[in-house]
Structures are given as structure tokens and as C-alpha cells.
């Protein structure tokens, strides 16, 4: 019994050490965020974007935007997610016209 108990405790200790050594992965939104860039009205899609990351959209996004993720999308007027918030879209929400240069996702 002592041998089994010792091995079980060793395995539990190893599992606990791994949990402490390797932090939980970052959370990601589930779903797609669809927007259009100009010129040319080119459709772009972000798939399962990571929470808290800033996603520059290149040239200004303009036109219809659909937040088909399970997280709030905050659209910014600059490419670094720092300046004026252009708009916020809740999960499942869309708008027929928006203008922004970057987007960040979070709960």
C-alpha cells in the first residue's frame, strides 16, 4: 500500500508542479469577426481572436461589421487600440456602417 500511495503522491505532485510551471493559456473568443477594408470593400475575417490583443485592420475598415463571436468587440479610431473608441459591438451584434482602424476583444 505504501508503494502505491507514494507513487500516487508523486504523480499528484508532478501534476501540481506542471500546473504551477505552465500558466493557463490565454482565452480566445469563439467565432468570427467580419469587417470590410477600403478601398475595394474587401471582406476580412478574424477567427477566434484572443482576448485583450489589439488587432490592427491595416487601412481603415469601413462598412458593414459583424461580431459573430462570444466576446464584446471594441473598435478604435487608431491602429493601436489606444485612442477614441469608435464603437462597441456586443456578441452577435452587427452594424451596417462603421469606421475603425483596430479592434480588441474581451468579456
N, C-alpha and C positions, 0 to 999 in steps of 0.2 A: 504494500500500500504506500509506503514511504517513497519508493521509486516513482510510482505513478503520480503521486502528489507533487513531488519535486519537479518532474517533467512538466506537469500541468502548470505549475507556478512559473517555470522558466518560459514556457510558451506565452503565458499571460504577460509576463514581464517584457518579453520581446515585442509583443503586440502593442503594449502601452508605450514602449520606447519609440516604436515606429510612429505612433500617433503624435508623440511629442516632437519627434525629429522632423516629420513631414507635415506641415500645416495643411489644413483642408484646402482644396482647390477653390479658386475664385468662382463665384456664382455667375451664371450666364442667363440672360433672358432666353426664353424658349419661343421660337417663332421667327418671323421675318419682318424687317422694317423696309418698306419700299418707298423710294423717292425718285425725283427726276432732276437731271442736271441740264444746264443750259450752256452753250447753245445746242440745239438739236433735240431737246426734250428726250434725252436718253434715260431709260429706266435703269435704276441701280437698286440692288438689294443687299442689305446686311442680314446675315443668317446667324441666329443665336448670339447676338452681341454680348460681350462681357459687361457686367455691372461696373459702373464707375469709370470705364475707359472713355476717352474722348475720341470720337470718330470724325475727322475732317472729311468733308464730302468733295474736296477738290474745288472746282469752280462752284460758284453759288448754286445751291439746289433751289429750284423754283418750280412750282406747280403742285400737283396732287401728291400727298404724302399719306401713307397708311401705316399705322403702328400695329402690326399683327403679332406683337409679342405679348408676354405676360408681365412686362415692366413698363413704368412710365418713361416716356422719351422726352427729354428736354432739348429743344432746338435752340442753337445760339447764333447770333449775328456775326461772330468771328470764327476763325478756324481753330481756336484753341480752347473752346468751351469756357471762356472767362468773361466775356463782355455781356452785353444786354441779352437777356433771354428773349428769343424771337417768339417762342410758343412752347406749350407743353401739351403732349398728347398722351392720354391715358391708354392702358391696354385695350386694343380693339378699336380705338378711335382713329378717324381719318379726317383730313381736310382737303377741300378741293384746290386750295391755293395757299402755299406757304413759301417763304424765302428764308434760307438759313445757310450757314457755312460749316456747322459742325453739330454733332448730336451726342448726348450722353444718356445712358440708361441706368435706372435704379428703381428700387421699390418705393 
